[in-house]
Amino acid sequence: MDNLFQRSLEDLIKGFRLQLLGDSSFISRALEEIRREIKATDLSTKSTALHKLSYLAAIHGVDMSWAAFHALEVVSSSRFHHKRIGYQAITQSFHDQTSVLLLITNQLRKDLNSVNEYEVSLALECLSRIGTRDLARDLSPEVFTLLGSSKSFVRKKATGVVLRVFDKYPDAVKVCFKRLVENLETSDPQILSAVVGVFCELASKDPTSCLPLAPEFFKILVDSRNNWVLIKLLKIFSKLASVEPRLGRKVAEPICEHMKRTVAKSLVFECVRTVVSSLSDHEAAVKLAVAKIREFLVEDDPNLKYLGLHALSIAAPKHLWAVLENKEAVVKALSDEDPNVKLEALHLLMAMVTEDNVSEISRILMNYALKSDPLFCNEIIISVLSVCSRNAYEIIVDFDWYVSLLGEMARIPHCQRGEEIEHQLIDIGMRVRDARPQLVRVSWALLIDPALLGNMFLHPILSAASWVSGEYVEFAKNPYELVEALVQPRTDLLPPYIRAIYIHSVFKVLVFCLRSYFSAQESSSGSSSTVYESILNLVNVIEIGVWPLSGAYDVEVQERAKNVLGFIGMAKQDIAKKVNLQDNEAEACRVTAFMEDAFSEELGPISANAREKVCVPDGLELEENLGDLEEICGKFLKPVESDSVSCTDKITFSVSNLRIRDQQEASSSTSLPPKESSSLLAEHRKRHGMYYLTSEKNDPDSNGTPNDYPPANDLASEILLDPLDPKRKAKHRKSRPVVVKLDEGGESRITTSQAKTKQESVTDDESLSRDIQSALLVNKKGKEREKCEGNSNLVVQEEETSRIEKPQNSEKKKKKKKNGERTSGKHRSRRRSEVASSSEQVEIPDLLL
């Protein structure tokens, strides 16, 4: 009576369709109903509830791990309908950590031995989904039996399960592999397709282990007419040819025959891929494959056209001439409606780029980028940027052209690659000195372009352009135009961090112009009124443009603006007092010279691994225990007595006490005996003296050795002793300018867990390969010995027949019995030798070659 009024799965789905406000409340009520029904003793009621729960888990992601034991109960039913529901729930919810997983072993063994082939199919499918090492170990004898089943439906399913069993339990190869190889000789196309599929997966993991089976595969390749089987075999031979190149000489002819004979495009494509990837040394096969690729490219079907482009991309690394022959078709594919075809054509066109044709291909791509959709437009831009910047711009000869190309990219309407263009503008400026004049000109053109200010994706380009304009201002033809571009009112559209870069670049331009003006005044006896008006005009323009930014909300913008305004006020005051500056001690002149020296230090590229190349100084103990710190500085670390202070404020450090302590040590170090804390501090100072700062510049350390590390001011003065000349000229143009390269040493770092996982996977693959080779060795030696023993037995029988007369039948029977005992002994010794030699390495026979 319980299942009479029970809602079925169809009722549940209809209830979902009637919901208008949401499914969450309905799902909650359904789960409550399922939890109540699944506890019933009636298997029909339980299976219906489990069926509904499986639907909710599959469609709405409901957790059903709590019903694992109920699924086992439903599977134990004798009705096939209940078993199907139970196995479906098990494959959905069970995993390696399921607590009741061990309880299913006997039920699976029972169903695998069932006479009902459909029950066997359910058990095999469940094993292929949830099979663990224990299940594979316990059920491998049953799988071995099913591999020889007379029912093709069961044998096909068992063949598919073998791959999971081998993966989880490699020792099962010793049991099942021989029968799996025997199934290669079957005439059933379904079983043969399943077996070849299994070997295709095994060959993808370790081709060497499947190499002894090359004769069987070759026979199937020649005789089979099943396209699916042939595709799998081509994949197998593609892997085997990489291990044994001599195989290509044998399989090239049948592969070419299949390409000429078949009309199936899938088989033709697989033949082409096998030839261009693994049989590249056979010229006739490669030419035929390229001809077939050309047929794909002229097809109207976008799927076939994509396959042709993909085949060309596979052939490109070894046969670039094939890509160049089809250049027109590849360029034409850039205007195709299918986005996948366009992307594949773009990748192929990038594979053709060389030092000679980079400008031509870039021009073609920029024309397509102007009329393409935003997504493909940005794919074109990032492809050109990545190819041109590869290996420190190794294919770029004319950097003036490339810098101009970067400026054109920034003006493409759909461009959203501002960060990549920004990086390359700055990188070229630091690496290539000869490109800096053109870089400044392009940067000025970008700064005055109003279209870039309103596009947030291009703001990084303006940031790079402003930095380049200030850093390399000595290459500018007209600094006044740079200043106008940097202080224009439309810069209010930029974010604060970019406006701060603008102000800093204005400061650099101002320092450069004032330094040039003061240097000219010092070298000449008088001052030109035109020069004076020009410099005063420049200062006024900067002051007018920067003054509104002194009240900006952003702290960095406000601080930089006030610094510039303060420097302008000081400079204008000195300029207004004396037009003819003969006083070299003027404040503005000294400050300008100092700032120019600071800015003239050239910035260069930094390796990504620069920190790793810094050696740790001798004597530096980074992991030393500092537990004695309280004992050393105990008098200066005073605990707080107030109870209201937080736990992070329990100790305070008194700077005044430290100063008093220093004065006392300086005044009474010779008269007073040192205390315990001061002796410990002195000992610590003696051990780590090179990291202590001295109170005076030339004071020796406490251990009597002079300080080898001067204070920061001395280092700054040493850096400024040899500044770069701001009036330096650009070098003469060469065929290709010098590009600064760094030894990146970009080795990928692998964590311990990744290394462990990788090692485990490699170990599993090696064990599987070793077991396959052992099984093949045993199989081969067994066949050879059986053949030899058969021949020897025939010879012995013939000799006995010639010696013994016909009437002696009883004696013949006795001798045959003895020969049988001797043969059985030989069989036992052969088994022992097979087991002993199973661990030996397989010698690959030269069967096909």
N, C-alpha and C positions, 0 to 999 in steps of 0.2 A: 504493500500500500504506500510505501514511502516514495517510490518512483512514479506513482500514478499521477500525483500532482506536482512533480518536480519539473522545473523549467529546463528546457533543453538549450543547446547552444544557439539554435535558431531563434528561440524566444529572447535570449540574451542580446543577440545582434539586433533584433527588432526593437528591443528596449533602448539600445544605444541610439538608434536612428530617431526615436521619438523625443530624445532629450533636446531641450532648447537652450537652457542656461548654462550647461556644463556637464562634464562627465564625472567629475571627482566624487560627488555625492552618490551617483549611481554606482560607480565602481566600488565605493566603500560598502554599500548595501549588498552588492553582488558578492564581495569577498566574505562578508559575514554569512551570507547564505551558503557559499561554497564551503566555508569552514565547518558549518553545521552538517552539511550533507556528506562531506567526505569522511566523516567519522562513522557513517552507517556501516552495518555489517553486510548489507546487500551489495554485491560487486557491481551490479548495474547502476545503482545509485552512486556508488563511489566513482565508477568510471565516467559517468556523466559529469559529476562535479569536477573531476580531474581534467576532463576535456575542456570545460569552460575555463578552468584555471590556466590551462595551456594557451588558450586564446588570449586571455588577458595579459599573460606574460609576453606573448609574442607581439601583440599590437600596442599595448599600453605600458609595457615595461614593469609589470607587477612582479614582485619577488615571489618565487614559488619554491624556494629551497626548503621551506618548512614542510612541504608535502612529499619529500623524498621517499619516506617509508611507505606512504600510501601508494605511490607509484609502483613500488615493488610488490605490494599486495595485488594491484590490478594486473601486473604482468604475470603473476602466478595463476591467473585464471585460465581455464581450459578453452574458453571462447576466443576465437581469433579477433573479434571486434574489440574485446577488452585488452588483449595483448597489444594491439596496434596503438590504442590510446596510451597504455602504460609506457611502451617503448618511446613513443613521441614525447611524453613528459620527461622520461629519463634523459633522452638526448638533449632536451632543452635545459634541464636544471642541474644535471650531474657534472661534477668536475673532479680534479685530482684530490681535493680536500674534503669531498663529501664523506660524511661519517659512515653512511650505510653502503659505501661503494663495494666493500668486500662481500656483502650479502648477495650480490647479483651474480657472482661467479657460477654457482651451481645452476641457477636458472638459465643463464646463457648456455652452459654446457648441455643442459637438458634440451633447450630449443635448437641448438646446433645439431643434435643427434635426432631430431624429430623427422618423421617421414613426410610431414607436410612441408613442401618446399617454400611456402610463403612464410611460415613460422621461422624457418631457417633464414630466410631473407631478412626478416625483422631483426633477428639476433645478430646477423652479420653487419647490418647497417648500424645498429646500436654499438657494436664493438668498434666499428670504424670511427665513430664519433667520440666515445668516452674511453677508448682503450688506454689503459695504463701499463706500466711495466709488469705488474703482478698479473693483470688480466691477460696480457699477451703471453706471458710465461705459462700460465695455467691452461690456456685455450689453444696454444699452438698445435698440439696433436689433433684437435678437432678441425682446425683450419687445414692442416695437412691432408686429412681424410677428405674434406670437401673439395680440395683442389683436384681430386680424381673422381669426383661425382659424375654419374652418368647423365645427370640433368644439367643441361647447358646454362640454365638460369641460375642455378646454385653455384656452379663452377665459376661463372662470370663474377658473381658477387664475392665469392671467396678470393678470387684473384685480386679484386680491388682492395680487400681488407688486408692482404699480405703486406702492402706498403706501410700501413699503420703498425702492423705487428713487427716488421723489421725495424722500424724507426724506434719503437719503444723497447724492444727486446732483441738486440742484434743476434743473440745466440739462436734465435728461431731460424736463421738462414740455414744452419746445418740440417734442420729438419725439413724445411719447405722448399729450399731453393732448387733441388733436383727436380721435383715435380713441376715447379714453375717453369723450368727450362724445357721440360717435356711438353708443356702446353704450347710452346712455340711451333710445334709440328702439327697442331690441330687444324682441322679443315673448317671448323666453325668460325665464321667471321667475327661474331660477337666476343667469343673467348679470346681469339687472337688479338682483337683490338684492345681488350683489357690487359692482356699480358704485355703487349708492346707498350702500352701506356705506363705500366709499372716499371719496365726497363728504361723507359724514357726518363722517369723521375730518378731512378737509381743512377743513370748515366750523368744526369745533371749534377748530382752530388759528388760522384767519383767515377770519371770515365774509365780509368785504368782497370777497375774491377770488372767492367763489362766488355773489355777488349777481346777476351778469348771467345766471346759469342759472336764475333764479327761474321763468321761464315753463315750462321743461322740468319742473322739480320740481312746479309746480302742476298740470300736466297729468297727471303720474303720480299725484299725490295724489287727483285726482278720479276717474281711471279705474281705478287698481289696486285689487285685492281681496286682495292678499297682506298679511297683518297684519304680517309682519316688515318688509316694504318700507315700509309706512305708518308704523310706529314710527320707522324711521330718517329718513323724510321729516319727521315731526313734530319730531324732534331738530334737523334742518337748519333748518326754519322757525323754531324757537325761537331759534336763533342769528342767523338773518337778520333777524328782527323787532327784535332789539336794535340792529341797525345801521340798518335802514330801517323806522321805526315804521309807515309807510303800508301795509306788507305785511299788517299785522294786519287791516285792513279787508277785504282780499281773501280771506284764508285762514280767517277766523273762521267763515264759513258752511259750507264743506266739513268743517271740524273738528267743528262741532256736528252735522252730518249723520252723521258717523262715530260720534259719541257716542250718538246716538239709535238708529242702525241696528245696530251691532255688538253681539254678545254676548260677545266676547273681553275678559276683564277686563284683560289686559295692554294692549290697544289703548285701552280706555277710560281706564285710568290714565295712559297717555302723553298722551292728549288733554287730560285734566284738568291734568296738569303743564304742558303747553304753554300752556294758557289762563291758569292762575293765575300763571305766571311771566313770560310774554311778551305776553299779550293782556289785561292787566288793565284796559285802558281800555274794553273792550267789555262792557257791563253784562249783556246777555242771555247771552253765552257764559259769563261768570263765574257767573251764577246757575245755569245748567245744570250747570256743573262742580261747584258746591257741592252741588247735589242728588245728583249721582253720588257725591260723597264721603260723603254721608249714607248712601247705600246700602252703601258699603263698610263703614261703621262698625257697621251692624246685622248684618253677616254673622257667622256662627258660626265660619267658617274664620279662624284667627289670622293667616294670611298676608294675607288680604284686609283684615282689620281693621288690620293694620300698615300696609298701603298707604294706607288711608284716613287714618290718623293722620299718615303721612308727607306726604301731599298737603296736609293741613291745616297742617303745619309750613312747607311751601313757601308757602302762601297767607297765613300769619300776618303777615309784614312789611307787606304791602300791603292785606290784607283781614282785619283782626282781627275784624271783625263775623262772619265765617264761623266763626271759632274760638269766639266767644262764643255763637253759636247752637247749637253742638254741645258746650257745656260739660258737660252731664250725661253724654253718651256718653264724653267724655274722662275725667271723674272715675271713671266706672264701669270704664273700661279699666285703672285703677290696681290693681284686684283681679284682673286676668286672670292666667291661669297662665303664659302665655308671657312670659319676661323682656324680650324685645325690645318687645313691645306695651306693657308697663309703663313701660319707659324712654322710649319715644316719647310716651306720654301724659304722663309727668312733664315732658318738655321743652316740650310744648304748654302745660301748665298754668303753667309758669314764664314762657312768652311772654305769658300773660294778666295777669301781676302788674302792678298799678299802685299808686299811692299810696292809692287808696280801698279796694282789695280785698286788700291784702297781708296783713292780719291774718286775714281769712277763709280765704284760700288756705293760709296757713301753718298754721292750725288743722286744716284738712282733711288736709294732708300729715303733720302730727305724729300724727294719729290712725292714718293708714295706716302710718307708721313704727313705731308700737308693735306692730303685728301682722304686720309683714313679715319676710322673711328678712334675715339680716345684710347681704348685698350690696345689696339694694334699699333697705334702711333707710339705709345710709350714702350711697347715691346721693341719696336725698331730702334728707338733712341737708346735704350739700355743695351741692346745688342751691339750697336756701333760703339758705344762707350766702352763696353767690356772687351771687345776685340781690339780696339785701337790702344787701350791702356795695358794690354797683356804684356807681361815681362818687361815692365818699365818702358812702354811705348816702342817696342823693338821694330815695328813695321812702319813707324812714322819717321819720315825723312824731313819733310817741310813742316816745322812746328808752327810757323806763321799761318799756314793753311789750316792746321788742326785747331789752333786757337780761334780762328775766324769761324770754323765749323761749330765750335762750342757756342759761340755767340749766336749763330743761326739757329741752333737747337733751342736756345732759350726763347726765341721769338716764334717758335711753332705754336699755334693756338692751343693745342691739347697737351702741351708738354707738362708733365708732372714729376720730372726727374731732377728737381732742383738740387737736391743734396748730392747726387752723383756728379753733376756738372760743377757744383761748388768745390767738391773735393779735387776734381781734376784741374780746375783753374789754379787753385793754390798749390797743388802738387807740381804742376808744370812750372810755376813760378819759382819754386824752390829747387827743382832739379835741373832745369834748362835755362841757363843765363841768357843765351842768345834769343830766347823767345820773350824776354821781359818787355822790350819796347812794344811789340805787337800786342802783348797781353795788356799793357796799360791803355793802348788805344781801344781795344775791344771793351775793356772795363768801363772806360769813359762813355762809349756808345751805349752800354747796358744801363749805366746810371742815369742817363738823360732820357731813356725810353719810358714814357708814361704807362705803357701797357703792362710793364713788369711790376709796377707798384701795386696794382690792384689784384694780382694773382698770388695768393698765399703760397702756392707750390713753388713759385719762383723767387720767393724772398731769400732763400739761402744763396741763390746766384748773386743777388745784389749785395749780400754780406761779403761774398768772396770778391766781388768787383770793387767794393769800397776798401777792403783790406789791401788788395793789390795796388790800388791807386795811391794809398798812403805809404805802403812798404817800398814800392819802386817808383817814387815820385821823381827821382832824378832822370827817368826816361821819358817823362811827360814833356810834350812840346809847349803846352800852355797850362801851367799850374792854376792860373786864374779860372779856367774853364772847369778844372777838376773841383775847385772849391765851390763854384756855383752849382755844380751837380750834386755835391755832398750836402749843401745847406739849403737846398730848394725846399719850399714849404710843403710840397707833396710827400715828403718823407714822414709826415705824421701818420701815413697809412701803414708804416712798418711797425713791427713789434719792438718793444724797448731794447731787447738785447742787440738787435741789428742797428738801432739808432745809436747805441753806445759805440759800436764799431765805426759808424759814420763819424762821430765826434772825434774819436781817437785818430782816424785817418785825416781829418781836418787839422788836428794838432800836429801830425807829422808833416803835412804840407806846409803849414805855417812855420814850423821850425826850419824846414829846408829853405824856404824863401827868405826868412830873416837871416839865416846863417849865410846864404849867398849874398844878401844885401850888405851885411856887416863886413864880409870878406872883401867885397868890392870896394867898400869905403876905406878899409884899412890899406888896400893896395894902391889906391889912387889919391891924389892930393885934394881933389874936390869932389863934390857930389852933383850928379845930374838931377835936375828938377823932375825930369820924366821918370827916372827910376824911383825918386822919392814919392812922387804922386802914385806910381803903380803900387809900391809896397804899402802906402797908406790906404789906398783904395782896397787892396786885398785884406788888410787888417779890418777895415770898416765893414766889408762884406761879411767876414767871418763873425765879427761881433754882432752884427744885426741878425745873422742867421742863428747863432748859438744862444743869444740872450733869452729867447722864449723858453729854451730847454732848461734853463737854470731853475725853473719852478716846476719841473716835471714830477710826476708822482713816483716814477721809478728812481730808486736811490742811485743806481749806477749811472744812469743818464744825467741826473742832477749833479752828481759829484764830478763827472768828466766835463760837463758844461761849465761848471764854476772854475775848475782848474784852467780850462782854456781861457775863460774871461779874465781870470787873475793874471795869467801870463800876458794876455793882450794889453791889459791896463799897464803893466810894468813896461812893456815894449813901446807902447804909444807915448808914454811919458818921456822916455829917453829919446825917441825919435823926434818928438815935438820940441825938445830943448835944444838939440843940436842937429842941424841937418848934415853938417860936415863933421863926422865923428872921427876925431883924432884921439879921443880918450879910450884906450884899450881896456880900461878898468871899469867901463860902464856895466851896470848890473845886468841889463838885458843882453848885452853881448856875451858876458860870461855864462849866463844861464842858457842862452841859445847854443853856445858852443858845447856845454855839458850835455844838453838834450840831444844835440846832433850826434855827439859821440855815442850816446846810449842807443840811439835808433840806427846807427850805421853798422852795428854788429849784425852780420848776415845770418838769417835763419835758414837752416837746411833740414832735409827730411830726417826722420828718426825711425830707426828700425823698430818693428813691433816687439822684438825680443831683446831690446836694449837693456832692460833691467836684469835679464838673466845673465848677461855678459859681464856685469859688475862683480868683481871678486870681493869676497868678504875679507876685511882687513885682519891681519894676524893679531891674535889676542882678544878679539871681540867675541864674547861669550853671550850668544843670544838666548840660550836656554838655561842660564845660570839661575839657581834658586835665590830669590831676594828675600828670604825669610829673615835675614839679619838686618833688614832695613830699619825695622823699629828699634833695634838695639843701637844702630849707628846714629839715627836721628831721633832718639827717644825724647830728648828735651824739647824738640821743636814740633813734635806731634802731640798736641794736647787734646785729650778727650773732652767733649762737651758735656757739661754737668746737667744742662737743662733737659727735662723729660719730654718737652714739647717738640724737640727737633726730630726730623725724620732720620731714618736709618742711614741715608746717604750723607748726612752732615754730622756724623759722630766724631770726626776728627777735623781739626782746623790747623792751618799752617800760618804761623806768625812771621811775616816778612820783617817786622821791626826787630823781633828777637834775633833773626838771622843777621841783620845789620849790626846790632849791638854785639853779637857774638864775634863777627868778623873784626870789629874795632878792638875788642878785647884781645883777640888773638894777635892782631897787628901790634898792639902796644905792649903786651906782656908775654909774648911767645918766648923771649930769651930769659925771663926771670922766673916765670911760674912753671911748675911741673905740669906736664900734660895730664889731663884726666882720661878716664877710660874711654869715654865716647869720642874724644878728640883723637886718641890713639887709633881707635877703630876706623875713624874717618880718614886719618892719615894713611892707614894701611890700604883702605879701599882706593884712595887717591893714587897710591903708589902702584897698585895693580892696574888701574885704568886711568892713568894720568893723561893719556893722549885725548881723552874725551872730556877733560875739565877745561873750563874757560878761565883764563888768568885775569886778575884785576887790572894789570898794566900790560902794555903791548909787549915789552921785552922782558917781562918777569919770567924767570925760569920756573919750572915745575917744582913740586915739593921734593922730588927725588934728585934734583940737581941737574936734570937734563933740560936743554932749551926746548921751547914749544915749537914743533915743526908745523903746526897748523895755525896760521895767522887768523886774526879776526876777520869779520866780513868786510869791513871797510878797506883793509889792505887788499883783499881779493878783488874788490871792485876797482881800486886804483890800478891794480895790475892788468885787469881786463881792458880798462880805458886807455892804457898806454899806447896801444896799436890799433886805433880805429880805422875803419875803411874809409877811403876817400870818397866823399859824396859826388865828386865830379868825374867819377870813373867813366870811361867810355865803353860802349859795347864792342865786343870782339868782332873780327871780320867774319862774314858768313862763310860757312863751310858746307860741304855736301850734306852732312848730317851733324848737328851740334852735339856737344857732349851732354849726356844724360847721366845724372848722378844715380848710381844703383847701390842698393844695400843688400847685405847678406841676411835675408829674412830668416832663413833656416826654419821655414814653416813646417815643422813636423807636428802632426796631430797628436794631441795628448790623450792617452787612454787611461781611464780611471781603473782602480783595482777591481771593481765589480764588473766593468765591461770586459777587462782582460780575463777575468775568471769565467764569465759567461762564454766568451769567445773560445777559451781553452776547452771548456766542457763540450761545446758544439763540435769543435775539431776532434776531440777524443771520441765522441759518439760516431762521427762520420768515419774515422779511422777504424774503429772497431767493426762497424758495418762492412766497410770495404775489406777488412781482413777476413771476416767470416765468409763473404761472397767468394773471395779468392780461394779460401780453403775448400769451400764446397765445390767450386769448379775443378780444383786440383784432384779432389777425391773422385769426382765423377769421371774425369779424364783418365786417371790411373786405373780406375776400376774397369773402364771399357777396354783399355789396352791389355790389361792382364787377362780379362775374360777371353779376349781374342787370341792371345798367345796360348793360354791353357787349352782353349778349344782346339787349336792346331796341333798341339803336342799330344792331346788325347786321341786325335784321329790317327796320328802316326803310330802311337803305341798299339791302338786297336788293329791297325793294318798288319803290324808285325806279328801280333799274337795270332791273328787269323791265319797268316801264312805258315806259322810254326805248328799250330794246334789243329788237329783234324776235327772234322764235324762230329764224330760220335761223342767227343768229350764235352758234352753240354754241361754236365754237373761241375766239372772243373772250371769252365768258363764263368759259371754263375758265381763260384767262390771268388775267382779273381776279380770279377766285376764288383763284388761286394767290398773286397779289399781296396780296389781302386776308388770306390765311393768313399770309404773311410779316409783314404789318403787325401782325396779331393776335399772332403769336409775339413780335414786338418789344414790343408792349404788355405781354405776359405777363412778359417779362424786366424791363421797367421796374417793373411792379407788384411783382415779387419784391423788387427793390431797395428800393422804398418800404416794403414790409412789414418788411424787416429794419431799415430806418432808424427806423421808427415802433414797433418792438417794445419799446423802452425807455420810450415815453411812458406816462403814467398813463391807466388805463382810465376812460372816462366811463360811469358806470352808467346804462343806458337805462331810461326809465320804461316798462317793457314791460307790467307787470301792472296799473299803477295808473291 
